[in-house]
Amino acid sequence: MLSRTADHLFWMARYTERAENTARMLDVNVQTALLPQSARAAEEGWRATLSISELQNEFDQKYPKFTSKDMLHFMVTDTSNPSSIASCLRAARENARAVRGALTTEVWETQNITWLEMLSQLSDNVLEQDPSQFFEWVKYRSHLSRGVTFGTMLQDEALYFIRLGTFLERADNTARILDVKFHGPGAAPSAAKLGNENQLDYYYWAAILRSVSAFEIYRTVYRDAITPARVADLLMLRGDMPRSLRACLYNVERDLRNISHDQHSHTLRMAGKMHAELEFAHIEDILEEGLHDYLTDFLERVYTLGNRVSHDFLVPLAA
């Protein structure tokens, strides 16, 4: 496959996943804003999303005074922000349009209709009237895109590059959510005392679990009170949790194995090592060594792995 075609497929998937992840994070803030809390705590919760996306400075330069309305505009509709939902869905659609011949008709039409419907939703002020409804729509369109892609695409290199983009983006996002919610400006009230159920803010952690579609899964797996340590275990080390770090790296390694040749062995070994470490790790050891340090190192390695994928298979990223 031509590297430019693979590049468009890879980034189409990453931008679609990024739009969904942004919608998930913003919806958590909308929900937690309804809980009793100080204005400062509410602002820190919103700013956590900026921290996750590394957009704190850009937002402050554009909006000297913080308001949740400006925050939603910046993260949803502001096309000058490359990580806004509008920017991501536009980029996903443009990447899909560039390689229409490599996609099934259903995949292209899903991407195109998502973009057109988003414009309609925003013009109808759905975001202002009911933000959660808009975010649910974004998540639904992302689910639809994945379902149509996996259900209609030939299982060849095109599909492997799409999956690779999806799971690299998802691993990066899950790690960022965990790091910020445990240690960042929007950290949960009980995050500093991992495993202390007595001080657990149930509704806060429930909202975080729902942000990654893990609330019901948590109840099925643990059948007990929600604790920070178990949240970390679920979102990092459970191979059967679809958005966990371990599940993402399993899929990254599998898809790299399907497209790799001998000259790509270093990239494949790096992905395999990251997956193996997660597969055989224990959350108690990670917490003892320091969760923040572990996640910081993981994010650096995911970034390096993404760069290696670009170098080996795609159009290399500009220096």
Secondary structure, 3 states (H helix, E strand, C coil): CCHHHHHHHHHHHHHHHHHHHHHHHHHHHHHHCCCCCCHHHHHHHHHHHHHHCCCHHHHHHHCCCCCHHHHHHHHHHCCCCCCCHHHHHHHHHHHHHHCHHHCCHHHHHHHHHHHHHHHHHHHCCHHHHCHHHHHHHHHHHHHHHHHHHHHHCCCCHHHHHHHHHHHHHHHHHHHHHHHHHHHCCCCCCCCCCCCCHHHCCHHHHHHHHHHCCCHHHHHHHHCCCCCHHHHHHHHHHCCCCCCCHHHHHHHHHHHHHHHCCHHHHHHHHHHHHHHHHHHCCCHHHHHHHCHHHHHHHHHHHHHHHHHHHHHHHCCCCCC
